[in-house]
Amino acid sequence: MIKKSISNGRILAVEDEDILLEKDGTWFKNFEKDGILKPYEDWRLSPKDRAEDLAQRLYRQQIAGLMLYSSHQMLVRDQKLYASFFGKKTYNGKPLNESNMDASDLSDDQKKFLDEGIRHVLVAKTEDTRICCEWVNNAQRYCETKPFGIPVNISSDPRHEVKANAEYNIGSGQDTSKWPSSLGLAATFDPSLVKRFAKVASDEYRHMGITTALSPQIDLATEPRWNRYSGTFGPCVAMSTDMAKAYCEGMQKKEWSDDSVNAMVKHWPGGGTGEGGRDAHFSYGKYSVFPSGNFEQHKSVFTNGAFKLDTSDGKAAAVMPYYTISTGQDTVGNSFSNVIIQKMLREDANFDGVVCTDWGITSDEGEKVSDFKGKCWGMETASVAERHARVLEAGVDQFGGNNDPIPVLEAFHLLDEKYGTEYTDKRIRQSAVRLLINIFHTGLYENPYLDVEESCALVGNMQYVEEGQQAQTRSIVLLKNRKNVLPLKKGTKVYIPDITDPEKTDWFGNTTPAKTYFPFNKDVLSQYLELTDDEDEADVGIVVMRSPISEGYDKETEEYIPISLQYRPYTSTKTRPHSIAKGEPIENDRDRSFLNKQSKTWNEKDLKTMLHTINVLGSKPVIVVMHAKNPMVMQEFEPEANAIVMDFGVNDEAILKIITGDVNPSGLLPTRMPKDMDTIDAHDEDAGNDYEAYIDTEGNTYDFGYGLDYNGIIQDERTDKYKL
């Protein structure tokens, strides 16, 4: 690799020396090797000027490739583990383990889509930092040989959470530093911490070759049953707005530079209001509703947060709309909607950055509303090409999770027939400019390559790991501490029951068998407490529980049922008798109400284990450690617990530091805990403060902003600043 210093510490790097061009005493890349410096090659010009020049040089086929965002890519040696989701890949026509190649090499499929002009690639699973970096260098080297040398803009879903979430954050839990979930960051009530996290994450991202973050998720979380609640900053408009602003500023930096990362905020205009709490990844959850008339409030987190940054551009680089049909605004999914995108986002909010669809919206839906297939909501009867054309007409630039340029080219032809070639050419080059600006902003054109050893030393370094660890402890909320049972003395003998998971089938059809396991790392636990299997020897019990897990649709009976925030089954008697929205072709516009239907909870065993532990320990205190992802009904177990510690995605060490008093708890509830399910069933999905909060046996109200430390109820400038 040849490197040239060009300006203010910036480096120009190429593999092919013949591409280099010296002019005016400095160096540029000259991909046509004709000795003529074009505007797009001149790094002294603005990203906009360069993008406009290059966009005019591209053929339609190249623009179609630029408009595609690849499906999830895996960079792992044991590819059989992930083949059901990522698909089977070949390397020179053979499976990886038979090819004498490594996971850092380009697969046949990857070479194909790079040849077809795809330059936006979603890297999900990686073996480690080294393989990721080597793969990035191989991909950039491959693209350097193609016309115009457009580098790869690599993106990632959030990678910094403690444990991977297979549905949403496939890349998380790897060798980056570890931080709480977004809801955990919200529990600190500290936007400056979020900004610091984003700066650390962007540093680690850039050293992995990642230049676009498919985050932050800034949906206002007013619907407590939504299964993506933990990915948000909660239901408080003011705090979510501040957190969104801080996150984007930390990622993109004050001025665009070689260490900036494009932030793609999601999901415009807010995806947290699915009717009944159902999620739009499935047809049974395609509708968002606004019975309280709070639509503008949900948009405001974007318009007053992500689009009002203290940066050179003043806005997030990109936006991803959600799958949902925003009921009352339009009858098609948000990315198909001229009202939602062109009018509200482009014109009213004055957003001229990249808009990228969520993954898979142009594909056909399944045969049943519970199938995990395409999400073409409101456009089910249209052709694939017609869906692509409708997206472009709405003002969207890019198609998420689509590796095939053919339907994009077909959409261009449909636009030609409808509006004429002049319109189509202008429209698609407008998107090309927006997409190229984000590549130029991040310095990829000059140096897309990584120093592998430098990256391996930086990603997950001790400073960042320690900062993440401190953030984890700051995010933990102490809800209850009867008779000051906490903190425990180090070395206290504790009884901790196993967790039992029943069999489960995930979205992708993979069945996980039933299993029983111990909920702590025993080596870490032994540094703080003494474990005993003998209930009589124990001084105290610790029970680990998870938020109740349920779905709003019964696949066996094909009925709409309540999503439960409690463990035991309940029958819904307070919900609306008829659903606000319906219109699913494959079920003949069926009413989606779940009135008088009974819930099902996957992990009811958590509650049974807790109550059994209370019984076997008798008068000895029992501490509940709650791994929370959503608000939940506490009345089933709170009266029996002596102490409750709630986290939103932390490791064992963070919990044990709180329990043993190494760290005084400082986290605050980032959401309200409901009194019961009746109050949830009666609430409006777009309102975050219209249900009654739970009051525990100590007389404390589990409302937004509540939390204890070891001196009592926390009251400080944070609780004064943010209110629901």
N, C-alpha and C positions, 0 to 999 in steps of 0.2 A: 504494500500500500504506500502511495506517495502522498505526503502531507506538505502543505504550504501555509505559512502564516500570512494572513491577509490584512486583518485590521482588529485592533483592540483585543488581542488574544484569540480572535476567531481563526479557525483552521479550515482550510479547503483540503479535502481528501478524495483521492481517486485510486482505482486499481490500474486503469489504463493511462499511461503517461501521455499518449497521443491526444487525449481529451484536453490536456492543459493548454491554456492560451495566456501568454503574457502580454499585457497592454497597460500603458501608462505606469509602468513600474510595479505592477501587481499582477495577481493571477486570477484567472477565471476558468470555468469549465466551458468547453466548446464541443458539444456533443456531435455536431455535424462535421467537425474536424476540417472546417473550411477557412479558418483563420478570421472569420467575421464574428464579432461580438454582438449577439442579439440582446435586446432589452431583457428578456427573461433570464439570460445568463449573467446579467450584470447585478451583482449583489449590492452595488451602491444605490440602486433604485429601490423604491418602496415595494413591499410585497404586492400591493394592488396593481402598480404599473407592470410588474413582472408577470403577474397572473393574467392580466388583460392581454398582454402580448402573446403569452403562450397559448391561452385559450383560443385565440384567433388562428393559430397554426395547427390545431388538432383536427383530425378527421372525426366524423361522427362516431365511428367505431371506437376511437380512443376516448371520446367523451362518454360513451356508454360504459366503457370499463371504469372510468373515473367515478361514475355515478354508483357503482356497486360497492357495497361493504361486505366483505367475505363472511361466510359462515364461520362458526367457531373452529379454530385450529388447535390441534394438540401437538405438543413437542415433547413426547414421552417415549421411552423405549418399550415399555409394556403396553402396546396399543390395544390389546384385547380387552383390557379393563374398561376402555372408553368407546369401543367400536359401536356400541348400540346407539350412542348419541352422536359421536363425531363421524361415524361411518368408517368403513374399512379403507385404509390407504395403502398404496403400493409405491415402491421405490425401484425404478427401472423394471417395472412390471412384477415385482415380487413383494411379499410382505416384508416389513422392516427387518424382522429377525432372520430372514433368509437372504437379505440383499447385500450383506457386507457394508451397509451404510449405517449412519447414526441418526438419531432423532434431530440433530442439528442440520441435517441435509434436507434439501427441498424434496418433497414428495412429488410424484407425477402429477397429482391434482393441483398442487401449489404452482408448479411450473406452468401448467395449463392456464390457470386463471391469471397468473402474472403475464403470460404471453398475450392474453386477451385484454390486457390493459387495466386489470384491477390493481389499485394502488392503496386501497384502504383495507387493512387486514386485522381481524379480531383474533388476537392470541389469547386463548383461554388457559388450558392446562400446559404447564411446562415442567420438565423434570427438575431443573434447577436453573440458577442464574447463568451458569456457564453455557449450558445447552441453548438457552434462550438467546444469549448474546451471539453465539456462533451461528445460530440460525438467522438472526437478524442480519449479520454481516453477509451471510450467503445470499439472502434474499436481496439485499441492497446491491451486492456485487452483480447479481443476475440482472437486476433492473437497470444498472448502469450501461449495459450493452444494448438496451432497447431504445427506440426513437425518443428523442428529447430527454432521455435519462431520468424520467420522473421517479423519484424515490418512493419507497413504501412508507405510508403513514400508518404505523401500528398502534392499535388501541387495545384497551383492556377494561373489563368490568372491575369493580373494586377487588383489590388483592390483599388488603392489609388487615382483614378481620381474622380473629383467632382460629376459627374453624370454618371449613368450606361449607357453603350452602349450595347444594347441587342444582337447585332450581335457578338461582339468580347469579351467584358469584362463584362460578366454577373455578376461577383462578385463585380464590382466596386460600389462606392457610398454608402458603408456601414460604420461601425463605426471605421474604421481606420482613421489616419490623412489624410488630403486631399491635393493633390499636382496637378500641371498641368499635362496635357498629355505629352507624350514624345516630341511631336512637341513644346509644351509650354516650356519644359525644354530646348530644343534646342534654343528657343528664348532668353534664358538668356546668351547663348554663354559661359557657365561656366561649364566645366566638373567636377570641384570640388563640385559644387552644386548637380550634378547628383550622384556623389559618396556618398555624404551625404544623399541624398534621399534614395539610395539603402541600406545604413546602417540602416536608420530608418525603411524602409520597411522590411528589413530582421529581425529586432528586433520584429516588430509587427507580422510578419509571424511566427517566431519561437514560439511566445507566443500564436498563434492560432494553433500550431501544424503543420504548413506548412513548409516543408523542401525542396521543389523544386518550383522555380518560372518559369512559362512558359513565360519567358521574359529574356532579353529585345528583342524587335522587332527591328532588326538592318538592315533591308532591306534599301538599298540606294534608296531614293525616287526621282527618276528621272522622273517618270510619274505623272504629276500633277492631272490627272483625277482619279487616283486610290483611291478607297473608304477606304483604310487602311492607307492613307497618314499620318493622325494625330498620328498614332501609331509608327511612325518612328522618327529619328532624322534629317530628311530632306535630301536634295540632295548633300550637301557638303561632299566630301570623307574624308577630314581631320577631320572635326568636328564630323561626324558620327563615325569615327574610335576612336576618343578620348572619345566620349560619351559611346560607347560600352565598351571600356576598363574600364572606371570609374564605370559604372553600375555593371559589373561583379565582379570587385574588391571589391566594396561595399557590394555586396551580399555574396560572398564567403569568404571574409576576407583574410588577409595576409597568415594565416595558418588555416587549417581546424580545426573547433572547434564546441562545442555544440551550438554556435549561428550563424554558417554558414548556408547559403541557397544555394543549387545547382542552378546555372543559366542555363537555357535552351535557348540558343540564337536561334533566328529564323529570316528569313527562308532561309536556305542555298539552292542555292548559291545566293539568292536575289530574292524576289518575286515582286519587284516594277516595272516590265517592261511588264506587261500584255498588249497585243496588243489592241490599242484603249483605254487603261485605264481600260479594263474589268478585273474583279477579278475571280480567279480560284476556288472559292467556287462553281461556276456554270460552266457547260460545255461550255457555251458561252464565258467564259473567261479563258479557260484551257491553252492557249499558252502565254508564255513570249517570247519577241522578242528582238533582239539586232542589229537593222539596222545600228547603228553607230560603231559597233564592240567593245562595252565597257563591254563585259562580265567579263573580268578580273578585271575591276574596281569595279564591284559590289561584287565580291568575296573578294576583298581586305579589306573591312570593317571587315570581319570575320578573315582573315589570319593575318592582321596587328593590329587588335583591340582585338577581343574576344579570339584569340589564342596566344596573346602575353601579358599576364597579369604579373604584378609584384606581383605574389603570389607563394606559394610553388609548385603548379602544373603548373602554367603558362598558363592555358587555362580555358575556360568555361567548366563546368562539362558535359554539354549535348548540342546537336544541334537538331533542328527540320527543316527538309527540307520543302519547300513549295509544294503545290499541282501541280504547273505548269509543263508543258512540256517545257524545256529550248530549244527553237527552234535553230537548228544549232549544238546542242550538243548531243541530243538524241531524240528518238521518243516516249519515255514514261515519265510519271511523275517522278519528281526528286527522290522520294524514291524507285522507281523501277529500277533506272538507275545505272548500274555498273560503268559507266563513271563518273557520278556526285558524287556518294558516295564512292565507293571503290577506284577509281583512284584519283579523285580530292580532296576528303575530307580525306580519310584514308591515302593514299600514298603521294600525293603531299603536302597536308597541315599537314601531320603527326598527324592527330587527332585520338586518341584512346579512347575517352570518349564515352558516350552513344549517339546513334542516334535514335531518336524517330520519327515515321511518324506523319504528321498532322492527325487530327481526320477524320476517316471514309474513308480512301483511298482504303480499300479492299472491300467495299460494292458496290453493283450494282448501276449504274447511273439511273436517271429517264427516263421517256418516252419522255420528252421534254428537250431541252437544258437549259430551265429556271427552271427546278425542283431542289429543294434543297434536293438532295439525296446523294448517294455515289459519290466519286471523284476518280474513278479508271482510271485516264486519261492515255491513251495509252494501257491500259490493259482491255478494255471494254469487249472483247470477251472471256477473260480467266475466269476460274472458281475462286471462292473465295479462295479455297486452293492454286491454282496456283499463285494467286496474293501474298498470304502470302509467298510462297516459293521464288518468284522473289524478294521480299523485303529482305529476309534473304540472298539470293545470292548476292545482291547488297552491303551487309555489314551493314544493318540496324539492330538494336537490339530490337526494341520495336514498338508495334502497338497502335497508339493513338485512343481512343474512342471505344475500342473493349473489350467487356466483355466475349466473348465466346472463350474458349480454343480449341474447337473441330477443327476449320480450321487450327489452329497453329499445332496441332498434325498431321493433315492430310498433312500439308506442310512438317513436318519432314519426313513423309513416302515418299513423293515425292522426297525429297532430298536423302533419302536412296536408292530409285530405280535408281536415276540418278548418284549418286556419291559413294554410299556405306555407311554403318552405321558408319564407322570410321570417315569419313568426316563430316557427320551430327553431330555426338556426339561432335567432336572437335569444330565445328562451333557454335553450340547452347550454349556450355559451355563457349565459348569465350564471348558471349553476356551476359550470366549469371554473369560472373565475373565483367564486366563493370557495370551492373545494381546494383550488390551488393556493389561494391566499393562506390557508391554514398550514400548508406544507412549507411555504416560504417563510411564514412567521416564525416557525420553530427551527429554522436554519438547516433543514434537511437537505436542501439542494446543494449546499456547500460541503456539508460533512454528515452523511448518514451512518457512518461507521462507528463501531465501539472498540475501545481498548478493553479486551476481555478480562485481563488481570485486574485492571483498575475497577471495572464494574463488579467483579466478584468480591473485591475488598470493600467496596462501598455499600452494596445492597445488603441490608441486614447487619450493618456495623453496630458496635456496642453502644455508641451514643444514641443512635436512632432506636435501638431495641429498648434501651433504658427509658427514653422519652415515651415510647409507646406503653411501656410497663407502668409508668407513673400516670399516664392518661387512663389506663385501665382501672387503677385503684380510685382515681378521682371520679369515675363514672358509676361506681357502685353505690347503691342507695340502701341505707339502713331504715327499714320501715317500722320495725317493732323491736323493743328491747325490754321486756317485762322484768322488773326487779334487777335491771342491769346485769343480766346473765352474760352479756358481752361487754368487754372483750374477755376471751378465755386466756388463762395462763398458758404459756408455752409448755408443752409436755402433758397437757390434760389428756386423760384417756377418753377416747371417743368411739362410739359405735356408729357405723355408717352402713346402711343397707345398700345392696346392689340396685341398679336400675334394670328394669325388664322392658324390652321393646317387643311388641307383637310383630308379626310379619307385615310388611308394607310394600306396596307397588308405587314407584315414583312416576313422575310425569312421562318419562321416556319408556315406560313399560318394564323397567328393571325391578325384579322382586328381591327385596332384602329379607332374608329369613329372620325369624324371631331370635332374639339373643338376650342374654343377661350379662351385665358387666359392672365393674366397680367404677363409680363416678369420678374418682380422683386419681391422679398420678401418685402412686404410693411412695415413690422416692421423694417427691416434693412434699407430700403430706407429712412424712416422717421428720422433716426439718422444723415442723411447727407443732404437731400434735402426735400423740401415741395412739395408734389404732388397735382396737381389740374387737374380737368376734364374740366375746362373752358379754351379754347384756348386763350381768350382775357386776362385772368389773368396771364397766363404763361409768364415767362421771357425767357424760352428756351425750346426746345423740345429734347427729347431723344428717338431714335428709335432703338430697338434691332432687328438685322437681323442675319440670319444663312447663312453659305455657301450654294450656290445653290446645290440642291440635285437632281440627275438624275441617270438613269441607261442606259447601253449601249445596251439594248435589250428590244424591245417592246413585251410584252407577249401577247397582244391582236392581233397584226398583225403578230407576229412572224418574225419581221424584226430586223436586226442590225441597231442601230441608234447611233448618237453621244452622248457621255457623255458630258454634258455641264458644264462649269464653269461660266456661266452667267445665269441670271434669265429668260430673254425673249427667246422664241424659235429662233433658227437660223438654217439655212441649210448649211451643210458642203460641201464646194466646193474645199477645199485645201488638203484633205486627199488623201492617195494613192488609186488609182482606183481598186486595187485588194489587198486583205489581204495577208500578208506574210505567214501566217499559216492557215491551214485547215486540216481536217481529222477526223471529227466527224461522227461515224458510223450512228447515228440516224438521221442525216440530209444529208447524202450522199456527204460528203466532200464539203459542200457549201462554196462559197466565203463569207467572213465576212466583206467585205468593207462596209462602210456607206456613201460613196460618194453620194452627192445630196440627202441625207436623212435629215429629220428635227428632232431636239432635243425636248425633253420634260423635263420640270423642275417641280418637285413636289411643291416647295415653292416659286413660282413666286409672291405669295401674299406678301411676305416680301418686295419686291421692290415696289409694288403698295402702301403698307402702308407707306413706307418711302416718296414716291413722294406725296401722299395725305397729309402727315403731313407738308411737305414743303409748300404745297398750303394753308392749313388752318392757318398756323402760319405766313404767309406773310413774312415780313422782319426779323422776329425773328430768331435767330440762331438755327440750328438743328444739334445735335450730333448723329452720328451713332456708336452704340456699336455692333461690328461684332464678333459673335461667329464663328470662322473659323476652318475648318478641312482640307481644301485644299487651294492651290493657287486659285485665282478667278479673273474674269474680273471686274475691278472697274469702267469702263467708264460709266456704266449704271446709277450710282448714285453719284460717287465721286464729279463731278462738283457742285452738289446741296448741298452737306454736308459742314457745317462749320468746323467740326472736325470729325475725325474717330479714334476710339479706337478699336484695334483688340486683341482678346484673343484666347487662344487655350485650353480652359477648365479651367475656374476659377469660384469662387463663386461671388455673388453680392457684398459682402463687398470689395473684392479686386478691382473690377471695380470702386466702389464708392470712394475708397481711392485715386485712380488715378484721377478720374474726379474732385474731390474736392481739390486735391493738398496735401492730407495727405502724399502721396508718389509721388516723382518725377518719371515719367516713365523712364525705363531703358532698356526695351526689344527691341530686334532687329529682323527684319524679318528673319525667319529661312528658307525662300524660296523666290523665285522671283515671283512677280505678273505679269501675262501676259498682253500684250497690248490689245489683243483681241482673239477671238476664232480661227481666221484664222491662227495666228501664232502658236497656240496649235495644230491645225489639221495638220500643216505642219512639226511639230517637230518629232524627233525620240524618242521612248519610253525609250531607255537606256541612253539618254543624258539629263542632268538636266539644261544645260545652253545654249541650242540652240534655245530658243525663246525670242522674244523681250520683254523687261520690260516696264511696264506702267509708263508714266510720268503724274503727276497730274497737276491741274490748278495752283498750286503754283510753278511749275517747278521742283518738287522733283521726283526722279526716285525710284519706288518701287522695288528695287532690293534686293537680299540677303544681309543682314547686315545693311539695312537702318532702321532708327528709329529716332524719335524726343524725346527730353525731353523738359522741360519748358524754356530752354535756346536756343533751336535750334536743328540742326542736330547733332546726337551723333557721335563723332569720338574719339575712344579710342583704347587701346591695343587689344580689342576684334575684332574690325573691321580691324585692321592691321593684325591679326593672321590668320583669316579664310576668304577665298575667294572661290567663285565658279569657 
